[in-house]
Amino acid sequence: MQTLPVDITITKPDTHIWYYFTPSGYAVVDLPQHSPQVLPKPWTEAVRIAGAGITTDKAYALVNRSGLLEFENENGFIFQDTQTFTQKTADDLVFVNDRPTFLIYRNTFFSTNNTKGNGNEPILMQFNSNTGISYPLLYRQSLRLSANSEITDMFYSGTNWYGCIKTITEKRILFSYVKIPQTVIVELGAASISENDLKRYTITVDEYRKASSPYSFAQAPTQLKDLLSAIPADYPFFISVQTKSGSSITQYVQNTMDPNAQQGYAIISDTWTAAVFADGTAYFSGATAGRSVPQRGKKTAFRLPKLPAGYVYSSFTVLKDRMYVAWEQTDFYKTGRSGFIEVDLGKILYGDIS
């Protein structure tokens, strides 16, 4: 028998806290639209959450142009790194060996920084929570990139890294594609990888597209299909899914021929499954850490506070009874104000009373 979700609308102010990003970190605000006005920038240049997820005992968000936002014991702290983040775009957050790992690159289309790259610049970074520092895993020289080439996308399948290389010449723009086994990076280590050491494979655009193409939602994990079973089969959406290991992000689509398809994000952990859509519709099933399953096992659907026109929710992470969901002000390809909302799942799912 299909169990319909218990529908909750978050309206009480004690269930959530709004935050916006500042030059030195983040601060509390009563509503997103009341945060200081920000000059809109292309999304690659703006301070915004570019990805989020969980490790065994912590939660993280990658803040473009700022650093790593780490949540631990209901406290959050941004490990800012001006050398790594200020002049580069950070994206494609995954978790390798339980550590946040992400791409760092210079966007050649939107960036105003025309400095030519050198061989010692990192491409792939990994954050070490013990030191609070992001360390390079892969350098430009390892991929034998020329000064007029840049990695524009890089994703991890769980076994291999796939990269898209953009090369600008006087006459045209060229794209090439590579595949790098994760074992090569782990075994050699970034410091010892030279041009001759790195085992990389040049692949075709078709191979790259096949590796990066989304799957039909019919192929999604059972936990996620059960969680979203109340959504009609003809409702269009695409959703990015992180599983327990977090080592790769898988995309699933449903009826995406519709131009108004909703963007969604989901996490499947050992004890719970959650999903959040851009309009603020969220779903939760299972139990948070140290809790029993709420609502006698029923799924819960809840609506995050309604955002003003031109604002959307994006990726999220969960730590114990706290859910942290990114929000941003968008206008086509530009981003203005941005931050995140902290949601008290204890009060929403379990009815905790302060």
FENVENQUI-V217505 format. One record per backbone hydrogen bond with DSSP energy under -0.5 kcal/mol. NH is the residue of the N-H (numbers start at 1). CO is the residue of the C=O. E is the energy in kcal/mol with one decimal. If there is no record, write none. Layout:
NH:CO:E / NH:CO:E
This chain:
4:2:-0.7 / 6:299:-2.7 / 7:5:-0.6 / 8:301:-2.7 / 10:8:-0.5 / 10:303:-2.1 / 11:9:-0.8 / 15:12:-1.7 / 16:13:-1.1 / 17:342:-2.0 / 18:29:-0.6 / 19:340:-2.1 / 20:27:-2.5 / 21:338:-2.0 / 22:25:-2.2 / 25:22:-1.0 / 27:20:-2.4 / 29:18:-1.7 / 34:31:-1.8 / 35:32:-1.7 / 41:335:-2.3 / 43:333:-2.4 / 45:42:-2.5 / 46:42:-1.3 / 48:46:-0.7 / 50:48:-0.6 / 50:62:-3.3 / 51:62:-0.6 / 53:60:-2.2 / 55:58:-2.7 / 59:71:-1.8 / 60:53:-2.7 / 61:69:-2.0 / 62:51:-3.1 / 63:61:-0.7 / 63:67:-2.7 / 64:48:-2.8 / 64:62:-0.7 / 66:63:-1.8 / 67:63:-1.5 / 68:79:-1.4 / 69:61:-3.1 / 69:67:-0.5 / 70:68:-0.7 / 70:77:-2.7 / 71:59:-3.1 / 72:75:-2.9 / 75:72:-1.5 / 77:70:-2.0 / 79:68:-3.2 / 79:77:-0.6 / 80:78:-1.3 / 81:66:-1.9 / 85:81:-2.9 / 86:82:-1.3 / 88:85:-0.8 / 89:105:-4.0 / 91:103:-2.1 / 94:101:-2.7 / 95:246:-2.6 / 96:94:-0.5 / 96:99:-2.2 / 97:95:-0.5 / 99:96:-1.2 / 101:94:-3.2 / 102:125:-2.4 / 103:91:-2.6 / 104:123:-2.9 / 105:89:-2.5 / 107:105:-0.6 / 108:106:-0.7 / 111:107:-1.8 / 114:112:-0.9 / 117:147:-0.8 / 121:118:-1.7 / 123:138:-3.5 / 124:138:-1.5 / 125:102:-2.9 / 126:135:-2.6 / 127:100:-2.9 / 128:133:-2.4 / 129:127:-0.6 / 131:128:-0.6 / 132:128:-2.3 / 133:128:-1.0 / 135:126:-3.2 / 135:133:-0.5 / 137:124:-3.6 / 138:124:-1.4 / 140:121:-2.5 / 141:119:-1.9 / 143:139:-0.8 / 143:140:-1.0 / 144:141:-0.8 / 145:140:-1.7 / 149:146:-1.8 / 150:166:-2.1 / 152:150:-0.5 / 152:164:-2.5 / 153:164:-0.9 / 155:162:-2.1 / 157:160:-2.7 / 161:180:-3.3 / 162:155:-2.8 / 163:178:-2.3 / 164:153:-2.5 / 165:163:-0.5 / 165:176:-3.1 / 166:150:-3.1 / 166:164:-0.5 / 167:165:-0.5 / 167:174:-3.1 / 168:148:-2.4 / 169:167:-0.6 / 169:172:-2.8 / 174:167:-3.2 / 176:165:-2.2 / 177:203:-0.6 / 178:163:-2.2 / 179:201:-2.3 / 180:161:-2.9 / 181:199:-0.6 / 182:159:-2.8 / 184:181:-0.9 / 185:181:-1.0 / 186:182:-2.2 / 187:183:-2.7 / 188:184:-2.1 / 189:185:-1.8 / 192:189:-1.0 / 193:189:-0.8 / 193:190:-0.8 / 194:192:-0.6 / 198:194:-1.8 / 200:198:-1.0 / 201:179:-2.5 / 203:177:-2.3 / 208:204:-2.1 / 209:205:-2.6 / 210:206:-2.3 / 211:207:-2.1 / 212:208:-1.7 / 213:209:-1.6 / 215:251:-2.9 / 217:253:-2.6 / 219:216:-2.4 / 220:217:-1.7 / 224:221:-0.5 / 225:221:-2.2 / 226:222:-2.6 / 227:223:-2.0 / 228:224:-2.2 / 229:226:-1.2 / 231:228:-1.8 / 235:232:-1.6 / 237:254:-2.1 / 238:262:-2.5 / 239:252:-2.8 / 240:264:-2.2 / 241:239:-0.5 / 241:250:-3.0 / 242:266:-2.2 / 243:248:-0.6 / 246:243:-0.8 / 250:241:-2.4 / 250:248:-0.5 / 252:239:-2.3 / 253:215:-2.4 / 254:237:-2.8 / 258:255:-1.1 / 261:258:-1.5 / 262:236:-1.9 / 264:238:-2.6 / 265:276:-2.4 / 266:240:-2.7 / 267:274:-2.2 / 268:242:-2.7 / 269:267:-0.6 / 269:272:-2.9 / 273:285:-2.3 / 274:267:-2.3 / 275:283:-2.1 / 276:265:-2.6 / 277:281:-2.4 / 278:263:-2.2 / 280:277:-2.4 / 282:302:-2.9 / 283:275:-2.6 / 284:300:-2.6 / 285:273:-2.1 / 287:271:-2.3 / 291:288:-2.1 / 294:286:-0.8 / 297:294:-1.5 / 298:295:-1.8 / 300:284:-3.1 / 301:6:-2.7 / 302:282:-2.5 / 303:8:-2.1 / 304:280:-3.0 / 304:302:-0.6 / 311:308:-1.7 / 312:328:-2.3 / 313:278:-2.2 / 314:326:-2.3 / 317:324:-2.0 / 319:322:-2.9 / 322:319:-2.2 / 323:343:-2.3 / 324:317:-3.0 / 325:323:-0.5 / 325:341:-2.4 / 326:315:-2.8 / 327:339:-2.2 / 328:312:-2.1 / 329:337:-2.9 / 330:310:-3.2 / 330:328:-0.6 / 331:334:-2.2 / 333:331:-0.6 / 334:331:-2.1 / 335:41:-3.4 / 336:329:-2.7 / 339:327:-2.2 / 340:19:-1.4 / 341:325:-2.6 / 342:17:-3.0 / 343:323:-3.3 / 343:341:-0.6 / 344:15:-3.0 / 345:321:-2.2 / 345:343:-1.2 / 346:321:-0.9 / 348:344:-1.7 / 349:345:-3.1 / 350:345:-0.8 / 350:346:-1.1 / 352:346:-1.8
